[in-house]
């Protein structure tokens, strides 16, 4: 493999001159620059980004810290928090980094379980900056990163933090889109199947649910606002079961994400309650799960890949401009209409099914 010394010898210049050309320095004469670039092409030299990083006190690598329980076991059953939102965001980050000279390292980290600590990616200086993906997270993590003056960006649903670079989505907007559509379809009451209260987004959704219901003159009953214990299909199944056995019989359900919607749909299927002929369902964080569901799940697309792309761009900007004003990017939301909702007037209401 050709080295920088081989390039210097081939071009008849010093190693430092070759280094200046590689780093696009304006201190090199144009004729010399062309000679070095031709030498690089002739002997097929590839710059060692790791060595360049060491000389510049940089790793040329960005970190992604995914907020998740480190002890969570992998399961292929219905009790796994599938994590598709974080995965899709990471895909967007990777796509953005392909156009830049940065690598990517990932770590699962739960700041709620380790308050006052930071991911090893940060503490051991393995990366130049970090993107905090997902929730829940402890605000002490943010303050710690600030005190360390370590470049970071927040990314994920409801990850807006005042004074910090963020690429996030507004779950309240997703609720408004879902409630607007259900109102248009003639529904006067909707069950909100929310995520656990440990997620800040659960309160954002609740506020939007109440205000949307008031705007559409829908009925709101406290028992029709249901928080799941965990962000899994099995937890949604159990909460739907408890509701049904308590006599709560909605004609429309608005779920906080796709796996909660699928958990509710599984329970309804086992009770031989047809979706959407008897109960319409809308999910959030549109994903491949929505398209594979039977029936295909109407869901709110929050453009997670775009969110990840913007997060990477914001972090690179922060590295280049440490004192720049923070930017908060809110991903657009749109309702993707599939087959899990029909007009209320077209539902077939079996005797005793609905309250």
N, C-alpha and C positions, 0 to 999 in steps of 0.2 A: 504493500500500500504506500502510495506516494506521501511524503511528509512536506511540511512547510519549508524544510531545509532543501529538499529536492527542487521545489518551486524557485527558491532564491537562487540556487546554483544554475538552474535552467535559464532563468531570466537574466542572470548576471547582476542581481541586486542583493541587498542585505535582507535578512530574515525580518527585521523590523519594518522594512518597506513593504514586504509581502503582507505583514500583519495590518499595516495601515490601509492597504488596498482592500483586504478582506472586510475591514470594518468601515469601508466607505469614507475614509478620512479625506478632507479637502486639501491636505498638506502635500499630496502626491501630484507631481506633474502629469498631465494627461498622457503624454507619450510613454512615461514610465508605467502608468496605470494600465494602458493597453498591452504593454509588453508582459506585465505580470498576469493579466487576465488571459492572455494567449497561452502563457506557460501553464496556467492552471488547467486550461482546456486540453492542451496537448498531452499532459502527463496524467490527466484524470484525477486531479487532487480534490479531495473532499475535506473541507474544514472540520476539525474536531470541535463540536459545539461544547462538549464537556470541558475540554482544556481551555477554550475561550472563556467559559463561565468562571473557571477558577482564577484566571488572570484578571477578570473584571469583578471579582468578588460577587459572582452571580451564579445561579444554578441553571438558568435558562429553562426552568421548569415551574409550572404553576400547580398548586394543590387544590383538590376538591375534598372538602370535609363533609360527608353525608351524615346528617343528624339521625342516628338510628341506634337502637339498643344493641350494644356489642355482644350481649349474651343470647340474642335471639337466634334460635335454631332454625335452620332451613327446613321448610316443610312443603311438600307438594299437595297438601290437602287444603281444606277450606279455611284453615286457621293462620295462614301466612299473610303478613302485611306485604303485599306484592311489590311495593316500592317502584311502580312504573313511573310515577311522577319524577322522582329523582333520577331514574334511569334515562328518561326522555330529556331531562335538563342536561344531564351529562353528555348525551349524544350531541346536543347543540353546542356545548362547550368544546367537545372534541372537534366538531366541524369547524368552529372558529379558529382553533389553534392550528389546524392543518394549513392555514394561510399565513401563519406566523412562525417564527423560529423558537417555539416553546414546546416542551413536552408536558405531560400531565401525570400527576400521581394522585391516587385516591385513598382516603382513609375513612372508615366508619367511626364515628365519635358521638357520644351522648353527653352533651354538656349539662343536661339536667341531672344526670347521675354523678357528674364530676364538676361541680361548681368551682369556679376559680381556676380551672385548668384549661389548657389549650391542646389541640391535636398535636401529636408527635411531629407531624409535617412542619408545624410551626416551631415547637419548642426545640427541635433538633436542626432547624434551619435547612430543611431538605428542599424547600421551595422558595421562590422569590415573593410569592403572594398566595392567598388562599381564597377560594370561593366557598362560602358556607351554604350548603344546599339542604333544604327541607326544614322540618320542625317536628317536635317542639325543640326549642333551644333556650338556654338560660341567658338572660341579658348580661350576666356577669362575664360571659364569653366575649361579648361585644366590647365591654369596658376594658377587659384584659388586653384584647387586640389593639384597642385604641392606645392604652397606656404603653404598650410595646412599640407603638408606631409601626405596626406590621400591616402592610397593604392587604386589604380584604374587601370582598363584595358579598352581599347577601343575595341569595337566589331561591325562589320558591313561592308557594302560595302564601299570601299574606305576610311576606317577609320585609315589608316596608319598615325602615328605621330612619327616623329623622336625623339628618346630618351624615348619613352613610350611603355609599354607592349601593344601589339595590336594583335587581331585576326581578320583579314580582308579578303576581296576578292578584286581582281583587275578587275574593270569593263572594263578596256581597253583590258584585255585578253579575256573577253567575246565577245567584239566587234570583235576582231581579229578572234576568232573561227567562229563567224557568217559570217563575210565577206569572210573568206577562203572557207567556205562551199558554200556560194552563188556563189562565183567565180567558184568553181568546177562544179556547176550546170549550168554554162553558163551565169550568169547575169553580165551585164556590167555597171549597174547603180542601186544604192540602196538608198531608202529614209531612213534617220535616224530619228526615232521618239523618241526624247530624253526627259529626265525628266526636271523639272524646273531648271532654271539657279541658283537658290538658293542652289542647291545640287552641291557640288564640283565634284561629279562623272560625272556630265554633261560635264564638260570640259575634264575630263579623257577620256570619250567616244568619244568626238569630235576629240581629237588628234589621238586616235587609228583609228577612221573612216577615217580620212584624210590620215594617213600613210598607212593603209591597202588598200585604194583605189589606191594610187600611186603604191604600190607594185604589185597589180593585174591589173594595167593599166585600172582602172575603171574611168568613168567620174564623176566629183564632181561638183555639182551646189549649190551655197549658199541657194537657195530656197528649196533644198531638205534636208536641215538640219533643223528640226522642234523641237522647245522646247515647251512642254506642259506647260500651266499655273499652273496646279496642278498635283499631282501624282495620278490621278484618271481616271477611265474608261471614265467618261463623258467629262473630259478635252481632252483626246485623241480623242474621238469621234468628238468634236468640231474642233480640229486642223486638223483631217483628212477631215472633211467636207470643211473647208476653203481651204485646199490644192486642193481637187477635183474640187471645184467651180472655183479655180484660174487656172485650166488646168494642174495641176501637177498630172500625172497619172503613178505612179510607178508600175513596175512589181514585185518588191521585197521590203519588209519593214523590217527593223531591229529595234525592240522596246527595250526601256531601262528596261522594266519589263513586267510581265505577264498581269497586269491589263491595261497597256497602249496598249499592243498588242490586248487585247480583245476589248478595246474601238474602235480601228481602224477596227477590224474585224466586229464589230456590224454595223458601218457605211457602210462598203462595202456590208454587207448582205442586208441592207435596200435599197441599190442601185442595188441589184441583181448582184453584182460583186462576182464571186465565188472564194473562197480560197480553194486550191491553183491553180485551173485551170486557173485563170486569174491574181491573185496576190499571191505571196508566202510571208509568214510571219514567222519571228523568234523572240522569246522573250528572256528575261533574268531573272535570279532568279527563276529557275524552281520550280514549286510548284504544289499542287493538282489542282489548276485552269487549268494548262496546260493539264493535263490528261483529265479533264472534258470538255474542250473546244471542239467545233465541227467546223472544224476538230481538232483533238488533236494537240496541239501546239508544234512544234519543239522549244526547248528552251535550254539555257545554265544553267547547274546545277552547283552551286557554293558551294554545301555541307554546307548549313547553320547550320545544327545541329552539324556538326564537328566544325564549327567556334565557336559555343557557348560552346561546350565541352572544346576546347582549351582555350577560354577566362576564364572559371572557373578554369582550371588547372593553368593558368598563375597568376590569382589573389591569389589562395592558395599558390602558390610558392612565390609570392611577400610578403605575410603575414609572411611566414616562413623565408624568406631571404630578408629583407628590402633593403639591399645594393647590391643585385645581378644585373648583367647587364640586361638591358631590352631585351625582345625577341619579334620579329615581326613575326607572323605566317601568311602566305598567303594561304588561302584555295585553293585547286586545282579546276580548272574549266574544265568541259567537256560538249560537245554538245550532247543533247539527241534528237535523230532524231525520229520525229513522222510523222504526216500526213499533215503539213501545208506548206511544200515546195516540189515542183517537179522541174525537169530540165526545164530550160527556153525554150528549144526546144519543150517541150511537152505542153506548155501553148497554150490555144485556145484564140487568140486575136480577140475580137469582134471589128468590125469597129467603130472607134472613141473613144474607151475606153482608149487606151494608146497613149501617145504622141510619 
